[in-house]
């Protein structure tokens, strides 16, 4: 975390909500990108985004890419994708197919494959700023489930939002960052200096 300009979120729930929303939209972007080769329109509705957010609790983004690609290939082979996505017909069919794959996979204990994020898929500016610059997470955000990512994020978030002088308890601190892995606190009240490694 780089909070030299202040804390941009009120609490950790806002950070988690933003993370889930961005990752869900990365899944939508992947589906749009994948459908382009068939010249088929794809855009999300709220049900699809909500479903993506729900399965992000259990699966990594790369696993969801795998499920979506498999479902889109199946729908394309069966000629069930429309060139125009009127009334979200493609979106709803994809969501239902992924839901069926996911449910069948749970019942039969399938191991869900992983599909790397395509290099030619444009990374949204918002995702870059949030995942790479703020969280310093990068591609790891796509390779592990949200609960695992949150285990890495929450302690660092708490460290920066709950900071205080360990000597006198004051929150009146001067903060200095060195590179990406260390931070120094200088208490303005008692002049105590503390140095922490944050990786």
Order of alpha helices (4+ residues) and beta strands (2+ residues): alpha-alpha-alpha-alpha-alpha-alpha-beta-beta-beta
